[in-house]
Amino acid sequence: MDPRDQIPDVRDGLTRAERIILYTLRRLEQERGGRSVPTAMLYGHVVEHINLRPDEFQKILAKLVGRGSP
């Protein structure tokens, strides 16, 4: 992953990777009619936009849902 993807944006504190994950999650939820999105499906769509290893993805996802370190 590019180190610049880890720098928080001054507008809201989200990194580029976090923003891509959230954007992709929202899009998939809309496509699925509001239903939950399986993690594997989300990961598959996220890696189309940014190069993330599965462990990096899981760490960011845990942070976004409040189960990870800041």
C-alpha positions as CSV (number, residue, x, y, z in Angstrom):
1,M,0.0,0.0,0.0
2,D,1.2,3.5,-0.8
3,P,2.3,5.3,2.4
4,R,0.3,8.4,1.2
5,D,-2.9,6.2,1.6
6,Q,-2.3,6.3,5.4
7,I,-2.3,10.1,5.7
8,P,-5.6,11.4,7.2
9,D,-7.5,14.0,5.2
10,V,-7.8,17.4,7.1
11,R,-11.5,17.6,6.3
12,D,-12.6,14.6,8.2
13,G,-9.6,12.6,9.3
14,L,-10.2,9.6,7.0
15,T,-7.4,8.1,5.0
16,R,-7.7,7.4,1.3
17,A,-8.1,3.7,2.1
18,E,-10.8,4.3,4.7
19,R,-12.7,6.5,2.3
20,I,-12.6,3.9,-0.5
21,I,-13.8,1.2,1.9
22,L,-16.7,3.4,3.1
23,Y,-17.6,4.5,-0.4
24,T,-17.6,1.0,-1.7
25,L,-19.6,-0.3,1.2
26,R,-22.3,2.3,0.6
27,R,-22.5,1.6,-3.1
28,L,-22.8,-2.2,-2.5
29,E,-25.5,-1.7,0.2
30,Q,-27.5,0.4,-2.3
31,E,-27.0,-2.3,-5.0
32,R,-28.2,-5.0,-2.6
33,G,-31.3,-3.1,-1.5
34,G,-30.0,-2.1,1.9
35,R,-28.9,-5.6,2.8
36,S,-25.7,-6.4,4.6
37,V,-22.6,-6.8,2.5
38,P,-20.4,-9.8,3.1
39,T,-16.8,-8.9,4.0
40,A,-15.3,-11.0,1.2
41,M,-17.5,-9.2,-1.4
42,L,-16.5,-5.8,0.0
43,Y,-12.8,-6.8,-0.1
44,G,-13.2,-7.9,-3.7
45,H,-14.6,-4.6,-4.8
46,V,-12.2,-2.5,-2.7
47,V,-9.1,-4.1,-4.2
48,E,-10.4,-3.0,-7.6
49,H,-9.6,0.6,-6.5
50,I,-6.7,0.2,-4.1
51,N,-4.0,-2.3,-3.4
52,L,-4.6,-3.7,0.0
53,R,-3.5,-7.0,1.6
54,P,-6.3,-8.9,3.4
55,D,-4.8,-8.2,6.8
56,E,-4.5,-4.4,6.0
57,F,-8.2,-4.4,4.9
58,Q,-9.3,-6.2,8.1
59,K,-7.3,-3.8,10.3
60,I,-8.9,-0.8,8.6
61,L,-12.4,-2.3,8.7
62,A,-12.0,-3.1,12.4
63,K,-11.0,0.5,13.0
64,L,-14.1,1.8,11.1
65,V,-16.5,-0.3,13.1
66,G,-14.9,0.7,16.4
67,R,-13.0,-2.5,17.2
68,G,-9.5,-1.4,16.2
69,S,-6.7,0.8,17.4
70,P,-6.7,4.5,16.2
